[in-house]
């Protein structure tokens, strides 16, 4: 079993719901890919800087007084969620013909250990049951030490049914006895034609609706303060929002990812608690609006 997981496949549900109205094909342009890859490179550099400067979690970026307050609320069972906007030379990135969705969330699992959390994240065969129905199939294609190649079939049914096959390169990195991180980067995402039928197959006709073009996920796990902090940071690329639907869709790009992150993190927590002896804390809530988002960097 491998040590991955790109639980950001749950973000797939967000974008299908946002773009589930039948749309014309939207080709993924080379300049869109180039801009997204640049966004990812700059973001990963910032993550490396944070690690070097001991800002392991996004909470650690906050001013001290706010950081203490948020850590306290995490211990009370709340979840910290933040929309992120990577900038280059203090300027926002322009992604031609595409949208980048960049979110992060943190949860605290009291009385758990790093080993227990990593064991759940390595429980490959149970991924479809833990995160159903958004993931239908999962397969470990290849594993070489801490490096893996993974297949996931993603599913969502809203106005229409959309099924995608995703292929990912995953690297799990232990960072001493108290920390670890897992980076998952999509190598190919393709729509599935006639899902569930005997003629199910990957689309090869060049028609793509842009529900999800790229999806990277970065997990950071840290054991301290009598439990484990679990963070997911996800960067996804989709088609742009049709102008006539922007008034409806734009607000959803803020609210739905928050809800998806809550379910993703609590499902992960439930799996850890089910597998171990840690007592389940009280129900989780969002942080107060003023604390759930910090100023854009």
Number of C-alpha atoms within 10 A of each C-alpha: 13 23 22 30 27 25 23 23 23 22 24 25 24 21 23 23 20 19 22 19 12 9 12 10 12 17 15 16 11 10 13 20 18 13 17 22 13 15 21 18 12 14 19 15 11 13 17 14 13 16 12 10 9 11 15 20 23 21 21 16 14 15 10 11 8 15 16 14 12 22 20 12 19 22 19 16 20 22 26 27 28 23 19 20 17 18 15 13 7 8 9 12 16 14 18 16 16 22 17 21 19 19 22 22 24 25 26 30 26 23 18 22 22 19 16 18 24 19 18 22 23 16 16 18 14 14 20 17 12 16 17 15 15 21 24 18 17 18 15 15 12 13 16 9 10 14 19 20 21 24 19 22 21 25 23 23 14 13 12 12 12 21 24 24 21 22 21 26 21 25 22 21 16 12 12 7 10 14 18 19 22 23 23 26 20 20 15 14 21 20 24 19 16 15 16 10 8 7 9 11 14 16 15 11 6 9 12 19 19 23 27 20 24 22 26 23 25 25 25 20 27 22 22 16 12 13 17 24 25 23 24 27 25 26 22 23 22 24 23 17 17 11 9 8 12 12 11 12 16 12 10 16 15 13 11 17 24 24 14 17 27 22 15 21 20 18 14 21 22 15 19 22 21 13 13 16 11 16 12 15 14 9 9 15 14 17 17 13 9 7 16 16 14 17 9 10 11
